């Protein structure tokens, strides 16, 4: 997916990419995600856009943040996905 080609906001496009990574890579609960700076460099986005995407994912329950440590995959989201089956 190339960011910026659609009329969909960049933060939402990035959030969808991160969700895809969490689900396709089968990341374990409490696995650490790349840093904001790594996402900035990888997708050529501003830090504000990356931060907005991470905040969106946190509100949706996909990730949680620990100040000074990073962003991690939420165990709550994984449990919700299993209940749908």
C-alpha positions in Angstrom: 0.0 0.0 0.0 1.4 3.4 -1.0 0.4 6.1 1.5 -1.2 9.3 0.3 -2.7 8.1 -3.0 -6.3 7.9 -1.6 -8.5 10.5 -0.1 -8.3 8.5 3.1 -6.3 10.3 5.9 -2.7 9.3 6.2 -3.0 8.4 9.8 -5.8 6.0 9.1 -3.9 4.4 6.2 -0.9 3.9 8.5 -3.2 2.5 11.3 -4.6 -0.1 8.8 -1.0 -1.1 7.8 -0.1 -1.6 11.5 -3.2 -3.6 12.1 -2.3 -5.7 9.1 1.2 -6.3 10.6 -0.2 -7.2 13.9 -2.6 -9.7 12.4 -0.5 -11.1 9.6 2.7 -11.5 11.5 0.8 -13.0 14.4 2.5 -10.8 16.9 2.2 -12.0 20.5 0.5 -10.0 23.1 2.9 -7.5 24.7 5.2 -7.6 21.6 6.8 -4.2 21.1 6.0 -2.3 17.9 8.6 -0.2 16.0 9.2 3.3 17.3 7.4 6.4 16.0 10.7 7.5 14.4 11.0 4.1 12.5 7.5 4.5 11.1 8.4 8.1 10.1 11.4 6.9 8.2 9.8 3.9 6.7 6.7 5.6 5.3 8.1 9.2 5.0 5.5 10.6 7.3 5.6 13.4 9.9 5.8 12.4 13.6 2.4 14.0 14.2 0.8 11.7 11.7 2.4 8.6 13.2 1.4 9.7 16.6 -2.2 10.2 15.5 -2.2 6.7 14.0 -0.8 5.2 17.3 -3.3 7.1 19.4 -6.1 5.8 17.1 -4.9 2.2 17.6 -4.7 2.7 21.3 -8.3 4.0 21.4 -9.4 0.9 19.3 -7.6 -1.4 21.7 -5.0 -2.8 19.4 -2.0 -1.3 21.3 -1.0 0.2 24.6 1.8 2.6 25.4 4.2 2.7 28.2 6.0 6.1 28.5 9.7 5.7 28.0 9.4 2.1 26.9 7.4 2.1 23.7 4.2 0.8 22.1 3.0 -2.8 22.6 0.4 -5.2 21.2 -2.6 -5.3 23.5 -3.7 -8.7 24.8 -7.3 -7.4 25.0 -7.5 -7.1 21.2 -6.2 -10.6 20.7 -8.8 -12.0 23.1 -11.6 -10.1 21.3 -10.5 -11.5 17.9 -10.6 -15.1 19.3 -14.1 -14.7 20.6 -15.4 -13.9 17.1 -14.6 -17.4 15.9 
